[in-house]
Amino acid sequence: MPFDLNSLLRPNIRVLTPYSSARHEFSGEASVFLDANENSLGSPLPQAFHRYPDPNQTALKIEIGRLKGIDPEQIFLGNGSDEAIDLLYRMCCDPGDSALICPPTYGMYSVSAAIHATELICVPLLEDFNLDIPAILAAIRPKTKLLFICSPNNPSGNSMKEMDIRTLLEAFNGLVVVDEAYIDFSTQPSWIGQLERYPNLVVLQTFSKAWGLAGLRVGMAFASREFMSVINKVKAPYNLSDAVQQLVLDALKNKGQVKQSTFVLLSERDRLEQEFAAIPCVLQVYPSDANFLLLKVTDAKAIYRYLVEKGIVVRDRSNVKLCDNCLRITVGTPEENTVLLERMRQYGA
Ligand SMILES: *Cc1c(COP(=O)(O)O)cnc(C)c1O
């Protein structure tokens, strides 16, 4: 069956007429703008924020397109990846439809499903945190619209196997969403390069991790032009502020800094991995393609509380499927990591 995006859309979205803003309707040259009820006299701020921002984020998409090697028309930008996740549900899922996730994984897929009254099908990862392909294929139902794959996965840190993702892209007629929030820390290639081949592929990335811009809230989705024509209808017209668009454009001029900090984080991840392995309360260090490590420890809750007492906050994941007695620890600065290691060595001593 050839992929048909229209058949996945909620019927009301299929026929939606989008809001047409003043900035959409006029695109020529002019010097007097009296079309959007803005304040032509300015604002209390020194920056010129009195005009509505570009709803299409054209300048920013051109730069991101250059960075990622993709047509700017295949880029969606939103208020974090979380906006893209929410919009996927809003585009496709009526109550009664379902989405499939593979826990343990990122929490927003299930929160968004609950918000949209979408049924959630959970097919746990295997013991080694790889995808259980036969179980996934068996669990897909006619009304399954979305399949979320997080690679590298949060909280396990591993990348999913290329062949497994390919199998799902070929066998599933809904949207396969590959969340690559941590791709910059991985040696695996991005799935962006496969978009021409798979019309049902949506790739998510973010400025929150390797780019260090979590506070700005900027996420990216990459997909077919047809997908973009729909998501752009559904998003809020001015979903990225002018301040954010300008700041990300500035950040993109400084790629060298990101390369450098990524290099430091990766070498620190290696150091932590090695040194954790020699600490008595650490039973296992899972291999990571991300900027964090998942550790199996002797007593996660006790060690979590002990670290908090010392002023160090990590993430207790011991209540999560397959993560019994596991802590997820973000790679910090070299100094922070040294303090963490020292405290961990002292635990129980
Ligand atoms: C951190 C993270 C994100 C990023 O979300 P933003 O809303 O862009 O900050 C997305 N997916 C996963 C799996 C994450 O861990």
The ligand as an SDF file (V2000), in Angstrom:
LIG
                    3D

 15 15  0  0  0  0  0  0  0  0999 V2000
   15.4310   16.5510   25.8380 C   0  0  0  0  0  0  0  0  0  0  0  0
   14.6260   15.8210   24.8480 C   0  0  0  0  0  0  0  0  0  0  0  0
   13.8990   16.4950   23.8700 C   0  0  0  0  0  0  0  0  0  0  0  0
   13.9670   17.9830   23.7810 C   0  0  0  0  0  0  0  0  0  0  0  0
   12.7960   18.5920   23.9720 O   0  0  0  0  0  0  0  0  0  0  0  0
   12.7080   20.1660   23.7630 P   0  0  0  0  0  0  0  0  0  0  0  0
   11.2490   20.4000   23.9230 O   0  0  0  0  0  0  0  0  0  0  0  0
   13.1920   20.4560   22.3670 O   0  0  0  0  0  0  0  0  0  0  0  0
   13.5560   20.8200   24.7970 O   0  0  0  0  0  0  0  0  0  0  0  0
   13.1990   15.7760   22.9350 C   0  0  0  0  0  0  0  0  0  0  0  0
   13.2180   14.4360   22.9490 N   0  0  0  0  0  0  0  0  0  0  0  0
   13.9220   13.7520   23.8710 C   0  0  0  0  0  0  0  0  0  0  0  0
   13.9710   12.2850   23.8170 C   0  0  0  0  0  0  0  0  0  0  0  0
   14.6260   14.4240   24.8570 C   0  0  0  0  0  0  0  0  0  0  0  0
   15.3030   13.7300   25.7820 O   0  0  0  0  0  0  0  0  0  0  0  0
  1  2  1  0
  2  3  1  0
  2 14  2  0
  3  4  1  0
  3 10  2  0
  4  5  1  0
  5  6  1  0
  6  7  2  0
  6  8  1  0
  6  9  1  0
 10 11  1  0
 11 12  2  0
 12 13  1  0
 12 14  1  0
 14 15  1  0
M  END
$$$$
